Amino acid sequence: MDGPKPNSPVIDFRALGTAQLTGPQGNPLLSVLKRPKLLALLAYLAANARGGFVRRDTLIGLFWAEFDLDRARNALRQSLHHLRRSLGEDVLLGRGDDEVGLAPDRFGFDVAAFEEAHAAGRYEEALSHYGGELLEGFFVADAPEFERWLDGRRAELSREATSAAWALAEEAESAPDSSAARVWALRALELAPLDEDLARRVIALFDRQGDRAGAVQVYEAFADRLSAELELEPAPETQSLIESVRARTMPNGRSMSRAVMEGVSSAGARDSDATARLEVRRWGFRVGLLAGAAIVLGIVMIGSFHLVGRSGEDLDSRRVLVTRFDNQTGESSLDPVGLMAADWITHGIRQTGLLEAVPLEATLGLTSGSRESSEVQRRLAESAGAGTVISGTVYLLDDSLQIQARVTDVTNQTILVSVESDRAARSDPGPALESLRQRVVGALATTHDYRIKSFADVTLHPPKFEAYRAFAEGEELYNRSFAPGNSGLREEALTLLLRAFELDTTLRAAQVRAGMAMFMLGRPAQADSIVRIAAGHRDVLSPFARAELDMLAADLAGDRLRALEAARRRSGTALDVPGLPGTPLDPAMHAISANRPAEAVEILQHAESYSERIRSYGLYGVDELFWLTLADAHHMLGDYRASLRAAREGRARYPATRSLLAKQVAALAALGRVDAVDDLLDESLTLPPQRGWPQRLILRIAALELRAHGHEEESLAVAQREVNWYRGLSSEERAAPEVRFDLGLAYMVAERWDQALPLFEALVAEKPDDVNFQGALGVLAARRGDTEEALRRSESLVGLAYPYDHGREQYWQACIAAQSGDIEGALILLRESYARGRAYTIGLHIDPWLEPLHDEPLFQQILAPKG
């Protein structure tokens, strides 16, 4: 993927129309776009603090006026922190403790570009930036002061855009070829559709141009709009104006050919009749207004917009030109359906937030049915800088209406995908139009959105837009769920992924991804069920999704080597798009699970830019995993200094993350740097909670690493520190089974065996089929020298393990055997545990219950990295 152009802003914010916020690689910063108040905050800063500063108190009054002051300041602080992480440290600025700003050289804003061009009188350039009203369709329910500000700015910008379009119309009217005047006049009226004074000026301009039929059509469309929206009729002076136009026996101003005038009149009559008959009032104004100018302007539109020609290499595939669809039904009454199809798709494209649609007005003279128009399409696409063209055909099957669309890559002149609508009755094309829009926009979004691009093959089954959107949002939440404190997002991700498949059952990739989310949520049986169902539909999966399915199946079966092979294949079939979790994290993590840490290091070191690139996408959890995995790989290879460097690099990005601090602790303990370990343990007390990484776990890691590397006295001190930590918990917290289990292990690591025993006896009495509880009792029996009890506990483990707990019971049996002095039996059981699919981790070399095996060659062979 191309990086930012030289001297261009790193962050680009387009707020005129549907909001679009893109990072350095042109990627959508969804972590901001999906949070309304965060997006609103950014919009206000962009409008008021780009190159300057606003006071924090002002922001609090706009967004958190109902909060008490401390809570409001905390909410603002958290929002600014999130913006800074999403945009970059050098984009969001501060001046002292009270002011916030944005760096103009690092932040592009279309509103600023629009206003600058407008103030300089560069009206055409200004309108090229005006994609719609400010934050079109956007609303923040609990920020009334911001809404008042937004309403005011919307009105102000709309007035400026309207004045710019009218200025261009007046300028064009005096030119030798004045046809563009009508284009800009219609543009002005579209920007201010209820401005009656402007409507009269447009009618008069059309009349002066000799286009009486067009003038009448502008009036009728305005009158319909006024009636529908305000229940009013045009003012007497407006009615008087149109009567004078109608009463004239000859065109006013410049003459028009009879053929052109008849074309306008017939088009207007057809559109008016068809629109009324098909009951599509929702689009009546756009269809009537645009179609009225279509035949008059025709191919002249290419020149009327004065677009800058570009070579095929400069075309932007995200900029889409949609043409009027060709009517092949043989029924002229269905002509408007072709325009409506283009209009529906154009609006759908704008809703994605990923793509930009060329204004439909620029293509009204085009249909897609002839070779001549194909050449015109290409020329107009190049003039507009559009790398993608959508054209199509309306036809009849038996007595049903059906519409076909073609998505063409202009640069390569190849059809990317062909989509057919559902059938619909001639009198009601709505279902056909909606199904076509869903598929076309879904196909376009799929080809441009990194969250789904590798998963779905649009040439086989273009997904419905709603299904795509559910999948994309679910995928984003799934990736973000790896960030500290975000694991709760995984459940939301699963719901969205299942919803995507429910909306479109051809999107099998959503089913596969839901299986992965279930697996990560600790529901392997459900994930296995999904895998078995999806396996019967491998032929409709993309290579990437097939590899993910195979990887998940292998993980569920505990086949580490097969999972690694599938992860490699998955990474190889992923597109070069940062943020995809399979590029290159999955093969690295699976390499570690298969005891191939050197391969993991090689993978990650060859992807040095990966961490920074995915940060630009806001996928912080994936970035954190990069450093955790690299630190673990180095640690398993015995390169503790390299492990420490990786953990420190990660913490430089995430200083408050406990998991990365734990990796620092492990490396420092292995290096024997006891004082540094103590300092980090103290620091860990100040860090915010992180699910999966309680303080007791960091203390445990420190104690075990110190013990494994010969610092037994220091290890016991840290273990005692862990025991003491539990005293700070409430009685309710201490009563939880997992906390009591951990306390029992802490007693064991601290060699306080007598205190550990009653804890585990009580746990086993409550849940006798728990492998961990029974295993710990077996180790304790062996430590006491009660060989018979240890053997009984070991035998009781057989068959207890969950089907997906690969090798867990054999591992505990190995620990019991090792503590009982049965070295040979322990080694056999340990090998069996890994043969049954137990994953390798850094924990093997620090497990104190396997200490009697450490000097055994076979243990060293098991422990030794395989690659």
N, C-alpha and C positions, 0 to 999 in steps of 0.2 A: 504494500500500500504506500502511496506517495506521502511524503511528509509535507509540512506547510511550505508554501512558496516563500522565497526570500523576501524579507521585509514585510510579510503579511502578518496580521495579528494571530497569535496562537489560538485564542478563543474567539469564536464568531457567534454572535447572538443576533438572531433575526426575530424581532418581536412584532413586525408589521405583518399581520396575518397569523396563521398558526405558528406558535412559538417553535423555533428551532435553535438548539444550542449545541455547537460542535466543538470538539477538541482539536489537538494538533494534527491528528490523522484524518480529520473530517468525520470523526465518530460522534454519534449523538451522546451527550452527557445526560443520560437518563436518570442518574442519581439526583439531578436537579429538576429535570423536566417533569418527573413523576410526583414531585412534591409541590403542591400549589403555593403554599406560603413561601417556600424557598425560592420558587421561580418569581413570585411577586416581589420579594425582597431584592433579588438580582435586577429585576426590571426597574425598580425605583432607583437603585444605585447606578445602573447604567444611564438612566435619564438625568440623574442629578449629581453623580459623583465620578463621572468618567473624566479623569484629568483634574478632578477637584475632590472635595471631601464633604460629607454630611455628618451631622452630629448623631451619636447613638441615641440620644434622647428623642430626636425627631423620628428615628426608626421605631423606637418603642411606642411612641404615640400613634404611629400608623398601624402597627401590627399587633401590639399587645397592650393596648390601653386598658383592657379590662383586668389585667393581672396586677397584683401588688408589685412594688418596684423591684424587690429582690428576684421574684419569679420571672418578671419581664426581662430583667438584665440577663438572667441565666438562659432564658429562651433565645434571646438575641445572640448571646455568646455561643451557644451551641449551633445556631443557624450559620453564623459567620465561620465557625470552625468547619462546618460541613462544606460551605462554599469554598473555603480556602483549600480544602482537600480535593475538591472536585475541579476547581479552576487552576490551582497552582499557587504556591506561596508568593510568586512575584506578580500575580494578577490582582489579588485582593490586598489592598494596602491599609495601613493604619497610621494615624498621626496622633501621637500621644495615646491616652487611654479613652479619648472621647470622640474621635472622628474616624470615619471609614471612607475609603475611596477605591477607585479602579484605575489601573495603569493603562492609559490610552494606547500605548504602543504594543500592549499585549492583549488588548480586548477590542474586537471590532463590533460595532453596533449599528444596525441598519437605520435606526431612527436618527442617529447622529449624521450618518451619510446622507439621508434624505433631507434633513434640515439644512445641512451645509450646502447641498446642491440647490435647494430651493432658494436659499438666501442669496446665492450667487446668480440666480436667474437661469440655471441649467435645468430647466423644467423636465425635459425628457429623461435626463439622468436621475432626477429626483423620483419620477414616477417608476423608474426601473427598480427602485428600492421599495416602493409602496406596494406590498403584496396583500394588503387588507388593513382593517382597523387594528389598532394597537392591541396585541394579545387577544386576537379574535376568539370569541366564545369562552374566554377565560373569566373565572369568578372565584373569589375567596370569600367564603360565607362569614367568617368571624373577624373581618378586617374592614369595617365600614369606612374608616378614614382613607384607607388605601383605595377602596372602590370609588370614593368621591374624586380622589386625585386621578384615578384611571379614566373615569368618565370625562373629566375635563381635558385630559391629554388626548383622548381619542377624538373628541370633538375638534380640538385645535389642529391636530394632524390631518384629520379628514378635510377640514376647511382649506388647509394649505395644499393638499393633494388635488382637491377640486379646482382651486384657483390655478394650479399649475396646468391641469388638463385643459381648462378653458383658455388660458393664455396660449397654449400650443394650437388650439383650434382657431383662434383669431389670427395667429401668425400664419398657419397653413392656408387660411382662407384667401390671403393676399398673394399666395404663391401661384406660379403658372399652372401647376397641377394641384388643384385645391381639394382633391378627393380625400386627403388625409384629415381635412378639417372635420368631416363628419365622424371619422373614427375618434378623434380626440373629444369632440362634443359628446358622443355617446359615452366615452370614458368618464367625462365629467359628471354626466347624469347618473351613471352607475355608482359613482362615489357619493352622490347626494341625491338619492332616488326620490325624495319627497320635497325637494327644493323647487317650488312652483315658479319662482322667478327664473331659475336656471332652465327649467323645462321650457318656458316660453322662449328663452334665448336659443335653445337647441332647435325648437320648432322653426323659429325664424331663420336660423342658419340653414337648415335643410331646405326651407322654401327658397332662400336666396340662391342656393346651389341648384335650383331647378328640380329638386326631389320632393314633389308634393306628396307622393304616396308615402315616402319615408317620413315626412313631417306628420302626416295623419297617423301613421303607425306609432310614432313617438308619443303623440297626444293620447291615443287610445291606451297604450301601455301605461302611461302616467295616470290616466283617469282610473283604470282598473286598480292600479296600485293604491291610489288615494282612497278609493272606495273600500278595498279589502283591508287596509291597515288602519285607516282613520275614520272610515264611514263618512267621508266627505266627497263632494264633487268639485271639479275644478272651478276656480274663481271666474266671475263674469268676463274679466279681461282675457283670460286664457281661452274661454269658449269663443269669445269674439275673434281672437286671433285665428283659431283653427277654422272658424266659419269663413273667414276671408280667404284662407288658403283653399278650402274646398270649393268656394264659389268661383275662383279664378278659372277661366277657360283655357289658359295657356300657362305653362310652367313659368314661375318667376325666376329671374336671374339667368344662369347659364342653362342652355338647352340640353335635353337628354334625348337619346335615341328612343324611338317608339318601343323597340324590343326591350331595352333596359327598363323603361317605365312599366311595360306590361309584366316584366319579370318580377319587379318589386310588388306590383299590385297583386299578382297571382300568388306570390310567395306569402304576402301578408294575409291574403284570404285563406289560403290553405292552412297556414300556421294557426290563425285565429280559430278556424273551424275545428282543426284537429285537437288543438289545446283544450277547447271547451268540451269536445266529444270525449276525449280521453281522461278528462277530469284530473289534470295535473297542474292545478293552480299553484302548487309549490314552486314550480319552475316556469310558470307562465310568463313572468316579466322577463327573465333571462332569455327564454326561447324567442319570445316575440321581439324583444329589443334587438337581440343579436341577429336573428334571421332577417329582420327588416333591412339590415345593412349589408347582408352577405352578398347578394347578387349584384348590388350596386358596386361594391368595392372589388369583389372577385379577387383575382390574382394581384391586383394593385396593392393588396395588403402587405405583400412582401416588402415593397418599397415604403409603404406608409409609415411603418414603425421605425424606419431608419436603423435597423439592427446591424450590428457590426459583423461582417462575414468572418468565419473562422474555419481553419482547416479541420479535417476529420480528427487529427491528433489532439486538437484543443477542445473537442466536444465533451461535455459533462454528462455521463450516463445517468446521473441523478436528476438532470433537467429533462423533463418529458414533454413532448409535443403530442397533443391529442387532436386528431382530425375528425371532421364530421363523418359519420359512418355512411357508407353507400347504401341506398335503398334499392335492393334487387327484387322487391316483392311484386313490382309491376303496378302497385297501387299508390298514386301520388298522395293520397290522404295519409300515408304512413311516412312521408318525407320527414316530418318533425322528429320521428323516433331516432333517426341517425344523429341529429343534433343533440337530442336529449341523452343519448348514449355517451356522446363525447362530454357533455356537461356533467353527468353523474360521475363518470370516471375522473374527470378533472377535479371535482370536489373531493372525491375519495383519495386522490393522490395528495391533496393538500392536508388531509386529515392524518396522514401517516407521520408527519414530522420528519420524515427521512428524505423526501423527494420534493422537487419543485416543479410545478406545472406551468408551462408557457400559457399566458392568458389565452383563453379560448377565442377571443375576438381576433387574434392574429391568424386563425386558421379557418375562418368561416367560409371562405371561398373555395375550400378544398373538399373533395370527396376522395375516397380511397379506391375507387373502382377501375380507373384507367391508368395506362402506362404514363400518360402525360402528367396526371396528378401525382404519381409516384416520384417523378423527377422534381415536381414542385415541392412535394413533401421534403425531399432531401435538401433542396435549396433553402427552404424555410427553416428546417432543422438546423442547418449549418449557420444560418443568419442568427438564429436564436440561441446558438450554443448548445442545442439539445442533442444529447447522444442517443436518446431513445425516442422512437415514434410509435404511437398506438393508432392503428387504423382498423377498419372493420366493415362488416356487411350486415345488413338487415335483410332477412329472407323469410319465406313461408315454407313450412313443412306441413303438408296436408292443409289444415285450416289454422295451424298454430304459428305464432310469431316466434322466431329464434334469431339471436344475434351472435355473430362470431367476431372476435377481436384478435388482432395480430400485434404482437409486441416485437418491434424490429430494432436491432442494434444498427444505428446509422453508420458508424465507423466501418463495420465489417459487412454491412448490407446483408445481415442474416436475420432470420426470424428466430427470436429467442424462445417464444412460446405462442401457441395458438389456443385460444380459450373459447368455449361455447357456453352460451347462457342456458338456463332452463327454458323450457317452452312456456309460452304465455298466450292468452287470448288476444286477438288483434285489438279488441276494444279496451284492453287493460294491459299495456306493456310493462307495467311496474315490476311484476315478479321477474321478468326476463332482464330488465335493466338492473335490478338489485343483485340478482345472482351473477350477472356479468361483472358488475362493479366489484363484488366481493372477490371473485376469482382473479380479475385483472390486477386489482390493487394488491391482493394477497401475493400474486406472483411477482409483482414489482418489488414489494417490500421484502420478500424472501430473498431476492437476488441482491439486495443492498444492505440488509440488516445482519451484522455479524452474529447476532444471537441465534439466528435460524439458518443462515446461509449454507452452512455445511450439512445441516441436518436434513433438509428437504430438497428433493429434486423437482424443480418446478416444471421440467419438461414432461414428467410423468403425471403428476397431480398437483397443479397449482392450488395452494390452500385458500380457503375462504379468508377474507380479510379479518373477520372477527376471530377466527381460529388462529390465524397468524398472530394477531395482537395478544391473545391470551397466552400463546406459546412464548412469544417474545418477553412478555412481562414475567411469566413464570421462570423463564431461563435467567433473566436478570436477577430475580429474587434468589434463585438457586445459587448463582455465583456469589451474590452478596452474603449468602448465609454462612459462608466460611469466615467472614470477618468476625473479630472479637465481639461477642455479645449479640451476634445476629443469627444464631442457629435457629431461633424461633421463626425466621423467615422461610425456613425449608418447608414447613407445613403449608404456608400460603402458596409457595411455589408449586407444591404438589397439587393443590386445589386448582390452580390455574392451568397446569399441564393436563390434568384430567379433563378440565373444562374445554381445552383446545381440541382434544380428541373427540369429546362429545359433540362439539360444534361441527367438526369435519372429520369423519372416520377414515378419510383417505390420508390424513396426517398421522401416519403410524409412528413417525419420529416422536410425536408428543407422548405416545404410549410408552415408547422405549425410555424417554427421558423421565417420565413419571416413575417407571420402575427403578431408575437410578436414584431418584429422590426418596423413594420408599426404602431402598437399601441403606441410604445415608441416614434415614430416620430410625434405623434399627428395626425394620419390618421385612426381614429377608423372605419370609414365606409369601407375603403379598407380592414382593418384587419377583420372586421365582414364578409365581402364577402369571404375572404379566409377561415375563420372558418367554414362557412356553406358548402363550397366545401369539405374541409378536413374531416368534420364530416361524410361524406358518405364513408370514407375510414378508419374508426377507426380500422378495423380488421388487417390492415397491419402496424399499428403503434406499437412501443414498449410501455410497460406500462408507461414509463417516458414521451414519446411524447403524449400519450393519456391524461395523467394528465395535461401536459402543454396546450393541446387543451382545456380541460375542464376549466382550470384556466383562459385562455384568454377569453373564451366564457362568463364566469361568470363576469370577469372584465368589459367586454363590456356591459353586462346587468346590471351592478351595484349591483350584488348580492354578497355582501362582505363575507357572511358566506360560501356560496358555493365556492367562490374563495379561501377562507382560507382552506376549506376542500381539494380542489384540490391541493393547494400548499403543504399541509401536505403529501398528497399521492405522489405528484411529488418528494418531498424530500425523502420519504421512498423508492421509486423505483429507485432513482439515485444510481449509483455505488459509492463506497467509493473512490471517486477521487476528490482531492481538485481542486478548480477552477470552478466546475459546479455551476452556479448561483443559482440553486435550493437547494444547500446543504450548509447551512441552511437558507440563506438570504430570499428567497421568502416566506416561511411560517412566518418568523418573520415580514417582511414588511406587509404581508397580515393580520397578527394578529393585527398590529397597525391600519390598515385601518378599521378593524372590532371592534375597541375599546377594544382590548385584549392585552394591553401592557405588562402585567405580563407574558403572554405566550411568547411574543417576548423576554423578558429578560431571561426567562428560556431557550428558544431555544438557544440563543446566548451565555449564560453563560456555557451551556453544550457543546459549540463548541469553547472553548478558543483557541485551536490551529489553528482554521480555518483561522483566519486572516494571521498568519504567513505562513501557508501552501500555501494559494493561492498567497501570495506575491512571493513565490518561482516559481510560474508559470508566473509571470509577469503580472498578472491581477490586476493592481493597482486600477482600478476603482471599481472593486468588493470589494477589501479590504477596500477602503474608505467608501463604502456603509455600510459595517459591523459596523464601528464606528458611522456613522451618525444614523443608525437605532437603535443601542444600546443607544445612547445619547437621541434620541427622546422617546424611550420606558421608560427610567427612568424619563424623564421630565414629560411625561403624568401621571406617577404614583406619581408625586410630590416629587420624590427623586432627588432633584436638585444637591446634592453633587455627587451622583453616575453619574448623567448626565454629570457633569463637568469633572469627572475622565475619562469617556469614550471619551469625546471630546478631552481632553488633550492627551490621549493615541493615538488617531488618529492623532493629530497634531504632535506628536513626530515622526511619520512616514512621515507625509506630512505637514511640517511646512508652506508651501506656499499656502495651500488650504483654500480658503475663506469660503467654506461651513462648514468646521469643526471649523473655528474661529467663525462663526455665532452661532454654538451650544454652544461654550464656552460663548459667549456674552449672550445668552439666559439664561444659567444656572446662571451666575454671576448676571445678572439683577434680576432674581427670588430670589436670595439669598440676594439682596440689597447691593451688593458690587459695589457701584457706581464708585469709583475711578478705580477699576480694569476694569470695563466696559469702562470707558473713555480711559484707556491705550490701550485696545484692539481695540477700534474704531480708535485710532491714528495709531496703527500698521496695521490695515486693509488697510489704504491708501498706504502702501508700498508694498502690495502684488500684484502679477501679476494678470491681468484680468482672470476671470473664467466665462464662459458662464452660465447664469442662476443665477449668484450670483454677481450682481453689488453692488457697495458700498452702494447705496441707500437702498438696501434690508437689509443689515446688520444694518444700522442706524434705519430702520423701526422696525426690530425685537427688538432692544434695547429699543426703545421708548415704544413699546406696552408692553413688558415684565415689564418694570419699572412701567408703569401705572397700569397694572393688579395687581402688588404686592405692591401698595400703595405709590409709589414714583412719584406723579403726577408732581411736580415741575421739577424734573430731567427729567421726560419723555418729558415735553414740551420743555426743553432745547435741548434734543437730536432731537426732531422732527423739531425744528427750524434749527438745524444743517443740517438735511436732506434737508430742503427747500433751505438753502444756498448752498448746494452741487450742485444743479442744475444750479447755476450761472456759474459754471466752464465748462459747456457743450457748445459746439458750437451751433449756431442757427439751423444748420441742425439736430443735435442730439436732440435738444429740440423740434423740430417739429414732431418727430415720435409720433404716437398716443399712443403707450404703455408708452412712457416717459411722455407725457402730462397727461395720466391717473394716473401714479404714483405720479407726482407732485401734482395733485389734491388731491390724498389721503394724501400726506404729509401735504398739507395745512389743511386738515380736522383733522389729528392727532394733528397738532399744534394749532388747534381750530381757524384757520384763515378762517372762513367759507365764507366770502365775496370774498376772492380771489380764493377759490375753485370753486364757482358757475359758473363763466363765462367759465372756462376750460371745465367743464362737459357739459354745454349747447352747446358749440361749438362741442364737441365730439359727442353728441347725434344728433346734426343737420347733421353731416357728416355720422353718422352710427346709425340710429334710432333703428335698430334691435339688438344692442349689449346689452346683459343682464347686464354686469358690468356697462356700462355707464348709463343706465336707473336706475339701482339699486342705484348707488351713488347719482344721482339727487333726487331720492325718499328720501334717508336718509337726504340729505341737506334740502329738503322741510319740513321734519318732524322736523329737528333741528330748522328751522325758525318758527315753529308752524303753518305752512300752511297745515293743515290736509287734506283739499280737494285735494291739489296738490300732497301730499304724497300718498293719496289713488289712485289718477289717475295714478301716476307712478307705484304704486304697481300692479294695474290691467293691466297696459300695459305690464308687465313682462310675463303674462300668454301666454304660447306657444312660447316665444322667444328663450328659451334655446335650444341648440343643443341637438339632441337625446341622445348623450352620455355624456351630462353634468349633470348627475344624481343629481337632487335636488338643482341645483344652483338657479333657479328662486325662489323656496320656501325659500331658505336661505336668499336671498336679501329681500324677502317679510317679513320674520321674523325680519330682521334688521330694516326695515321701520316701522313695527308695534311696535317694542320695543321702537324706538325713538319717536313714536307718542303716547306712553303711553298705547297702547293696549297689556298689558302683557299676558293675556290669549290667545289672537289671535297669538301673537308672539310665544308662547310656542307650540301651535298647529302646526303652520307652521314649526317651527324648527324640531319638531318630524317628520313631514311629509317629510322634506328635507332628513333626515337620513334614513327614511323608503324607500325613492326612490333611495337610493344608494349612498348618499354623503359619501365620505371617511372621517374617523376621522383623525385629525392631532393635533399637539400641538397648532394650531391656534385658536381652539374653545375657550379656556379659556382666550385668550388675545384680542379677537375681541371687540374693544371699542363700536361698534354699538349695541352689546348685553348686555352692562353693566347694563341696567335696570333689566335684568333677573337674575343677579348673585345671589341674595339672595333668589330666588324662589326655593322651594324644587324640583319642576319638572325639572328645569334647572340643579340642582345638580344631579338629577337622570340621565338626559341625558349625562351629563359630566362625571359621575362616570365610571371608567374602569369596564368592564364586565368580565375581566379575564386577 
